[in-house]
Amino acid sequence: MGGVTYDTGALLAAERNNRQMWALHAGYLAEEVIPTVPAPVLAEAWRGGSRQASLSRLLRMCDTEPMSEELARHVGVLAGKSGHDDIVDVSVVEGAVRRGDAVVTSNMTHIRMVADATGTRLRIESI
């Protein structure tokens, strides 16, 4: 099994205690796969406070990938190539393709559109 990248929809599902999301997460951890959360995804989902306790718990079991200048340039190129201007979606796909990860998302349409621009077949799990 390869790795996995979570998008904002995955984080929000965990925050809502969505059983499907928590089952997927438990499955990845059981296979010793540490999910990756791109920093822009975290920024889009995070609002702070006690109502995000479930999200905090999920994040403790994930790696957050920072966005360096070099990575930002790669994401920008892919945004132009895909014609999709949502940098969060593009950063999810860029990282997943680079690492050979699957993506867990609530928005298959946008993720697929960006993935198609890479010419890479990307495994996408919908929640």
LUMPAPA-847671 format. One record per residue: residue number from 1; x, y, z of N, C-alpha, C in turn. Coordinates in steps of 0.2 Angstrom, whole numbers. Example, Ala and Ser with C-alpha at 12.3 -4.5 7.8 and 13.67 -1.06 7.14 Angstrom:
2
site pos=1, nu=66, nv=-28, nw=39, cau=62, cav=-22, caw=39, cu=66, cv=-16, cw=39
site pos=2, nu=64, nv=-11, nw=35, cau=68, cav=-5, caw=36, cu=64, cv=0, cw=39
END
This chain:
127
site pos=1, nu=4, nv=-6, nw=0, cau=0, cav=0, caw=0, cu=4, cv=6, cw=0
site pos=2, nu=3, nv=11, nw=-4, cau=6, cav=17, caw=-4, cu=4, cv=22, cw=1
site pos=3, nu=6, nv=28, nw=1, cau=4, cav=33, caw=6, cu=-3, cv=36, cw=4
site pos=4, nu=-5, nv=41, nw=8, cau=-11, cav=44, caw=7, cu=-11, cv=52, cw=9
site pos=5, nu=-14, nv=56, nw=5, cau=-15, cav=63, caw=7, cu=-22, cv=65, cw=8
site pos=6, nu=-23, nv=69, nw=13, cau=-30, cav=71, caw=15, cu=-31, cv=78, cw=12
site pos=7, nu=-37, nv=79, nw=9, cau=-39, cav=86, caw=8, cu=-43, cv=89, cw=13
site pos=8, nu=-45, nv=95, nw=12, cau=-49, cav=98, caw=17, cu=-56, cv=95, cw=19
site pos=9, nu=-59, nv=92, nw=14, cau=-65, cav=88, caw=15, cu=-64, cv=82, cw=20
site pos=10, nu=-58, nv=79, nw=19, cau=-56, cav=73, caw=24, cu=-56, cv=76, cw=31
site pos=11, nu=-52, nv=82, nw=32, cau=-51, cav=85, caw=39, cu=-58, cv=87, cw=42
site pos=12, nu=-62, nv=90, nw=38, cau=-69, cav=92, caw=40, cu=-73, cv=86, cw=42
site pos=13, nu=-73, nv=80, nw=38, cau=-76, cav=74, caw=40, cu=-74, cv=72, cw=46
site pos=14, nu=-68, nv=72, nw=48, cau=-65, cav=69, caw=54, cu=-68, cv=74, cw=60
site pos=15, nu=-68, nv=80, nw=58, cau=-70, cav=85, caw=63, cu=-78, cv=84, cw=65
site pos=16, nu=-82, nv=81, nw=60, cau=-89, cav=80, caw=61, cu=-89, cv=73, cw=64
site pos=17, nu=-84, nv=69, nw=65, cau=-84, cav=62, caw=67, cu=-87, cv=58, cw=62
site pos=18, nu=-86, nv=59, nw=56, cau=-89, cav=55, caw=51, cu=-86, cv=48, cw=51
site pos=19, nu=-90, nv=43, nw=52, cau=-88, cav=36, caw=53, cu=-83, cv=33, cw=48
site pos=20, nu=-85, nv=35, nw=41, cau=-82, cav=32, caw=36, cu=-75, cv=35, cw=36
site pos=21, nu=-74, nv=42, nw=37, cau=-67, cav=45, caw=38, cu=-63, cv=42, cw=43
site pos=22, nu=-66, nv=41, nw=49, cau=-62, cav=38, caw=54, cu=-60, cv=30, cw=53
site pos=23, nu=-64, nv=27, nw=49, cau=-63, cav=20, caw=47, cu=-57, cv=20, cw=42
site pos=24, nu=-57, nv=24, nw=37, cau=-52, cav=25, caw=33, cu=-45, cv=26, cw=36
site pos=25, nu=-46, nv=31, nw=41, cau=-40, cav=33, caw=44, cu=-37, cv=28, cw=48
site pos=26, nu=-41, nv=24, nw=52, cau=-39, cav=18, caw=56, cu=-36, cv=13, cw=51
site pos=27, nu=-39, nv=12, nw=45, cau=-36, cav=7, caw=41, cu=-29, cv=9, cw=39
site pos=28, nu=-28, nv=15, nw=37, cau=-21, cav=17, caw=35, cu=-16, cv=17, cw=41
site pos=29, nu=-18, nv=18, nw=47, cau=-14, cav=18, caw=52, cu=-12, cv=10, cw=54
site pos=30, nu=-17, nv=6, nw=53, cau=-16, cav=-1, caw=54, cu=-11, cv=-4, cw=49
site pos=31, nu=-10, nv=-1, nw=43, cau=-5, cav=-3, caw=38, cu=1, cv=1, cw=39
site pos=32, nu=2, nv=5, nw=44, cau=8, cav=9, caw=46, cu=9, cv=14, cw=41
site pos=33, nu=3, nv=17, nw=38, cau=4, cav=23, caw=33, cu=2, cv=29, cw=37
site pos=34, nu=6, nv=34, nw=37, cau=5, cav=40, caw=41, cu=3, cv=45, cw=35
site pos=35, nu=-4, nv=47, nw=36, cau=-7, cav=52, caw=31, cu=-3, cv=58, cw=31
site pos=36, nu=-3, nv=61, nw=25, cau=0, cav=68, caw=24, cu=-5, cv=73, cw=23
site pos=37, nu=-5, nv=79, nw=27, cau=-9, cav=84, caw=26, cu=-5, cv=90, cw=24
site pos=38, nu=-6, nv=93, nw=18, cau=-2, cav=99, caw=15, cu=-4, cv=105, cw=19
site pos=39, nu=1, nv=109, nw=21, cau=-1, cav=115, caw=25, cu=-7, cv=119, cw=23
site pos=40, nu=-8, nv=120, nw=16, cau=-13, cav=124, caw=14, cu=-20, cv=121, cw=16
site pos=41, nu=-20, nv=114, nw=16, cau=-26, cav=110, caw=18, cu=-28, cv=112, cw=25
site pos=42, nu=-22, nv=112, nw=29, cau=-23, cav=113, caw=37, cu=-26, cv=120, cw=38
site pos=43, nu=-23, nv=125, nw=34, cau=-25, cav=132, caw=34, cu=-32, cv=133, cw=33
site pos=44, nu=-34, nv=129, nw=28, cau=-41, cav=130, caw=25, cu=-46, cv=127, cw=30
site pos=45, nu=-44, nv=122, nw=34, cau=-49, cav=118, caw=39, cu=-49, cv=121, cw=46
site pos=46, nu=-43, nv=124, nw=48, cau=-42, cav=125, caw=55, cu=-45, cv=132, cw=57
site pos=47, nu=-49, nv=132, nw=62, cau=-52, cav=138, caw=65, cu=-50, cv=138, cw=72
site pos=48, nu=-48, nv=133, nw=75, cau=-46, cav=133, caw=82, cu=-52, cv=132, cw=87
site pos=49, nu=-50, nv=131, nw=93, cau=-55, cav=131, caw=98, cu=-57, cv=123, cw=100
site pos=50, nu=-61, nv=123, nw=105, cau=-62, cav=116, caw=107, cu=-67, cv=112, cw=103
site pos=51, nu=-71, nv=115, nw=98, cau=-75, cav=112, caw=94, cu=-71, cv=108, cw=88
site pos=52, nu=-64, nv=109, nw=88, cau=-60, cav=105, caw=83, cu=-56, cv=100, cw=87
site pos=53, nu=-58, nv=97, nw=93, cau=-55, cav=92, caw=96, cu=-54, cv=86, cw=92
site pos=54, nu=-59, nv=84, nw=88, cau=-58, cav=78, caw=84, cu=-53, cv=79, cw=79
site pos=55, nu=-53, nv=85, nw=76, cau=-48, cav=86, caw=71, cu=-41, cv=86, cw=74
site pos=56, nu=-40, nv=89, nw=79, cau=-34, cav=89, caw=83, cu=-31, cv=82, cw=84
site pos=57, nu=-36, nv=78, nw=86, cau=-34, cav=71, caw=87, cu=-32, cv=68, cw=81
site pos=58, nu=-35, nv=69, nw=75, cau=-33, cav=66, caw=69, cu=-26, cv=69, cw=67
site pos=59, nu=-25, nv=75, nw=67, cau=-19, cav=78, caw=65, cu=-13, cv=76, cw=69
site pos=60, nu=-14, nv=74, nw=75, cau=-8, cav=71, caw=79, cu=-6, cv=64, cw=76
site pos=61, nu=-10, nv=61, nw=72, cau=-8, cav=55, caw=69, cu=-6, cv=56, cw=61
site pos=62, nu=-5, nv=62, nw=59, cau=-3, cav=64, caw=52, cu=3, cv=68, cw=52
site pos=63, nu=6, nv=68, nw=46, cau=12, cav=73, caw=45, cu=9, cv=79, cw=41
site pos=64, nu=11, nv=85, nw=43, cau=9, cav=91, caw=39, cu=15, cv=93, cw=35
site pos=65, nu=14, nv=93, nw=29, cau=19, cav=95, caw=24, cu=19, cv=102, cw=23
site pos=66, nu=25, nv=106, nw=25, cau=25, cav=113, caw=24, cu=26, cv=115, cw=17
site pos=67, nu=24, nv=121, nw=15, cau=24, cav=123, caw=8, cu=31, cv=128, cw=8
site pos=68, nu=36, nv=125, nw=5, cau=42, cav=129, caw=4, cu=41, cv=134, cw=-3
site pos=69, nu=46, nv=138, nw=-4, cau=45, cav=142, caw=-10, cu=46, cv=137, cw=-16
site pos=70, nu=50, nv=132, nw=-16, cau=51, cav=128, caw=-22, cu=44, cv=124, cw=-23
site pos=71, nu=41, nv=122, nw=-17, cau=35, cav=118, caw=-18, cu=29, cv=123, cw=-21
site pos=72, nu=29, nv=129, nw=-18, cau=24, cav=134, caw=-21, cu=25, cv=135, cw=-28
site pos=73, nu=31, nv=135, nw=-31, cau=32, cav=136, caw=-38, cu=29, cv=130, cw=-42
site pos=74, nu=31, nv=124, nw=-39, cau=28, cav=118, caw=-42, cu=20, cv=118, cw=-43
site pos=75, nu=17, nv=120, nw=-37, cau=10, cav=120, caw=-36, cu=7, cv=125, cw=-41
site pos=76, nu=11, nv=131, nw=-42, cau=9, cav=136, caw=-47, cu=9, cv=134, cw=-54
site pos=77, nu=14, nv=130, nw=-56, cau=15, cav=128, caw=-62, cu=9, cv=123, cw=-64
site pos=78, nu=7, nv=118, nw=-59, cau=2, cav=114, caw=-60, cu=-5, cv=117, cw=-60
site pos=79, nu=-6, nv=122, nw=-56, cau=-12, cav=126, caw=-57, cu=-13, cv=129, cw=-64
site pos=80, nu=-8, nv=132, nw=-66, cau=-8, cav=134, caw=-73, cu=-9, cv=129, cw=-78
site pos=81, nu=-6, nv=123, nw=-78, cau=-7, cav=118, caw=-82, cu=-14, cv=115, cw=-82
site pos=82, nu=-17, nv=115, nw=-76, cau=-23, cav=112, caw=-75, cu=-29, cv=117, cw=-76
site pos=83, nu=-28, nv=123, nw=-76, cau=-33, cav=128, caw=-77, cu=-37, cv=129, cw=-70
site pos=84, nu=-35, nv=126, nw=-65, cau=-39, cav=126, caw=-59, cu=-35, cv=131, cw=-54
site pos=85, nu=-39, nv=136, nw=-51, cau=-35, cav=141, caw=-47, cu=-36, cv=140, cw=-40
site pos=86, nu=-39, nv=134, nw=-37, cau=-39, cav=133, caw=-30, cu=-32, cv=129, cw=-28
site pos=87, nu=-28, nv=133, nw=-25, cau=-21, cav=131, caw=-23, cu=-21, cv=126, cw=-18
site pos=88, nu=-27, nv=125, nw=-14, cau=-27, cav=120, caw=-9, cu=-28, cv=113, cw=-13
site pos=89, nu=-33, nv=113, nw=-18, cau=-34, cav=107, caw=-22, cu=-27, cv=105, cw=-26
site pos=90, nu=-24, nv=110, nw=-29, cau=-18, cav=109, caw=-33, cu=-13, cv=106, cw=-28
site pos=91, nu=-12, nv=109, nw=-22, cau=-6, cav=106, caw=-18, cu=-8, cv=99, cw=-16
site pos=92, nu=-14, nv=97, nw=-15, cau=-16, cav=90, caw=-13, cu=-13, cv=86, cw=-19
site pos=93, nu=-15, nv=87, nw=-25, cau=-13, cav=83, caw=-30, cu=-6, cv=83, cw=-32
site pos=94, nu=-3, nv=89, nw=-31, cau=5, cav=89, caw=-33, cu=8, cv=85, cw=-28
site pos=95, nu=7, nv=85, nw=-22, cau=10, cav=81, caw=-17, cu=9, cv=74, cw=-17
site pos=96, nu=2, nv=72, nw=-19, cau=0, cav=65, caw=-19, cu=4, cv=62, cw=-25
site pos=97, nu=4, nv=65, nw=-31, cau=7, cav=63, caw=-37, cu=15, cv=62, cw=-35
site pos=98, nu=18, nv=67, nw=-32, cau=25, cav=67, caw=-31, cu=27, cv=61, cw=-26
site pos=99, nu=23, nv=59, nw=-21, cau=24, cav=54, caw=-16, cu=21, cv=47, cw=-19
site pos=100, nu=17, nv=47, nw=-24, cau=13, cav=41, caw=-26, cu=8, cv=39, cw=-21
site pos=101, nu=5, nv=44, nw=-18, cau=-1, cav=43, caw=-13, cu=-8, cv=43, cw=-16
site pos=102, nu=-12, nv=40, nw=-13, cau=-19, cav=40, caw=-14, cu=-22, cv=47, cw=-11
site pos=103, nu=-28, nv=49, nw=-13, cau=-31, cav=55, caw=-10, cu=-37, cv=54, cw=-7
site pos=104, nu=-39, nv=56, nw=-1, cau=-45, cav=56, caw=2, cu=-48, cv=63, cw=2
site pos=105, nu=-54, nv=63, nw=-2, cau=-57, cav=69, caw=-3, cu=-65, cv=69, cw=-3
site pos=106, nu=-68, nv=75, nw=-2, cau=-75, cav=75, caw=-3, cu=-77, cv=78, cw=-10
site pos=107, nu=-72, nv=80, nw=-14, cau=-73, cav=84, caw=-20, cu=-69, cv=80, cw=-26
site pos=108, nu=-71, nv=75, nw=-28, cau=-68, cav=71, caw=-33, cu=-67, cv=74, cw=-39
site pos=109, nu=-72, nv=79, nw=-41, cau=-72, cav=82, caw=-47, cu=-66, cv=87, cw=-48
site pos=110, nu=-64, nv=91, nw=-43, cau=-59, cav=95, caw=-43, cu=-52, cv=91, cw=-43
site pos=111, nu=-52, nv=87, nw=-39, cau=-46, cav=83, caw=-38, cu=-44, cv=79, cw=-44
site pos=112, nu=-49, nv=76, nw=-47, cau=-48, cav=72, caw=-54, cu=-46, cv=77, cw=-59
site pos=113, nu=-49, nv=83, nw=-60, cau=-47, cav=88, caw=-65, cu=-40, cv=90, cw=-64
site pos=114, nu=-37, nv=91, nw=-58, cau=-30, cav=93, caw=-58, cu=-26, cv=87, cw=-59
site pos=115, nu=-28, nv=81, nw=-57, cau=-24, cav=75, caw=-58, cu=-23, cv=73, cw=-65
site pos=116, nu=-29, nv=74, nw=-69, cau=-29, cav=73, caw=-76, cu=-23, cv=77, cw=-80
site pos=117, nu=-22, nv=83, nw=-77, cau=-17, cav=88, caw=-80, cu=-10, cv=85, cw=-79
site pos=118, nu=-9, nv=81, nw=-74, cau=-2, cav=78, caw=-73, cu=-1, cv=72, cw=-77
site pos=119, nu=-6, nv=69, nw=-80, cau=-5, cav=63, caw=-84, cu=-4, cv=57, cw=-80
site pos=120, nu=-5, nv=58, nw=-74, cau=-4, cav=52, caw=-69, cu=-11, cv=49, cw=-67
site pos=121, nu=-11, nv=43, nw=-66, cau=-17, cav=40, caw=-63, cu=-17, cv=40, cw=-56
site pos=122, nu=-22, nv=44, nw=-53, cau=-21, cav=45, caw=-46, cu=-27, cv=41, cw=-42
site pos=123, nu=-26, nv=37, nw=-37, cau=-31, cav=34, caw=-33, cu=-35, cv=39, cw=-29
site pos=124, nu=-41, nv=39, nw=-30, cau=-45, cav=44, caw=-26, cu=-50, cv=40, cw=-22
site pos=125, nu=-51, nv=42, nw=-15, cau=-56, cav=39, caw=-11, cu=-60, cv=44, cw=-9
site pos=126, nu=-67, nv=44, nw=-10, cau=-72, cav=49, caw=-9, cu=-75, cv=47, cw=-2
site pos=127, nu=-76, nv=53, nw=2, cau=-79, cav=52, caw=8, cu=-85, cv=57, cw=8
END
